[in-house]
Structure formats: structure tokens, C-alpha cells
Amino acid sequence: MGRTALTGPATEYIAGELRAQQARRGWTLDDIVKRTGIKRSTVDRALRGESAIAVEVIIPLCQGMGLDVARLISEAASLR
């Protein structure tokens, strides 16, 4: 089974929400890495919205950062 990713405005929206949560919590990139177990480079790319964010990355990021993954994806999907 291939990886599923959101792109374009959805990626930008998710990246913005992740950055906003990071700022609200005052977390560093390394704090997020520790909380999620995701590689630093992957977290960095997700926060910058540089490329499509795979569902396999969105879920642990949201869980580790205290965001509702279903709400976030639903909101992002409505931007298409």
C-alpha cells in the first residue's frame, strides 16, 4: 500500500497549525521530536510545509502535539 499525503493548500494549513501549536507551547523542534518519535528532518519539513505531509507523519505529530488529528485533516481537506 502506498503512502497517502495531502498537498497544496491542505499541506500549508496543516503546517501552519503545527507551527501555531509549537508556538503556543513554546516547544523547540527537539521537543517535538522527543514527543513524537519522528525524525528531526521530517518534523522540520512538516512544520515548514515544504512537501506533502504523509498521514503516517500527521497522526503521530498531532498526537504528540495535542492536536485533534480528525479535526485538523477535516479542516485541511475542506480547503481544496
C-alpha positions in Angstrom: 0.0 0.0 0.0 1.4 3.4 -0.9 1.7 6.4 1.3 -1.2 8.9 1.4 -0.3 12.6 1.6 -2.1 15.9 1.4 -0.7 18.6 -0.8 -1.1 22.2 -1.7 -3.4 24.4 0.5 -4.0 21.4 2.8 -0.3 21.0 3.5 0.1 24.7 4.1 -2.8 24.7 6.5 -1.6 21.7 8.5 2.0 23.1 8.7 0.5 26.4 9.9 -1.5 24.7 12.6 1.5 22.7 13.7 3.7 25.8 13.9 0.9 27.6 15.8 0.7 24.8 18.4 4.5 24.8 18.7 4.5 28.5 19.4 1.6 28.2 21.9 3.5 25.5 23.8 6.9 27.2 23.5 8.4 24.0 22.1 11.6 23.6 20.2 12.0 21.3 17.2 13.8 18.9 19.5 10.9 19.0 22.0 8.5 17.9 19.2 10.9 15.1 18.1 11.0 13.7 21.6 7.2 13.8 21.9 6.6 12.2 18.6 9.5 9.9 17.8 9.6 11.3 14.3 13.0 12.2 12.7 14.1 15.8 13.2 14.3 16.4 9.4 10.8 15.1 8.9 9.4 17.2 11.6 11.2 20.3 10.3 9.8 19.7 6.7 6.3 19.2 8.1 6.4 22.4 10.1 7.7 24.3 7.1 5.2 22.8 4.8 8.0 22.1 2.3 6.4 19.0 0.9 3.3 16.8 1.3 2.8 15.5 4.8 2.2 11.8 4.9 -0.7 10.5 7.0 1.9 8.4 8.8 3.6 11.6 9.9 0.4 13.7 10.6 -1.0 11.3 13.0 1.9 11.0 15.5 2.6 14.7 15.1 -0.9 15.6 16.1 -0.9 13.0 18.9 2.4 14.2 20.3 1.5 17.9 20.0 -2.0 17.6 21.5 -4.0 18.3 18.3 -7.1 16.6 17.2 -6.0 14.8 14.0 -9.5 14.2 12.7 -10.4 17.9 13.0 -7.1 19.0 11.5 -7.4 16.8 8.5 -11.1 17.6 8.0 -10.4 21.4 8.1 -7.4 20.9 5.7 -9.5 18.8 3.3 -12.2 21.5 3.1 -9.6 23.9 1.5 -9.5 22.1 -1.8 
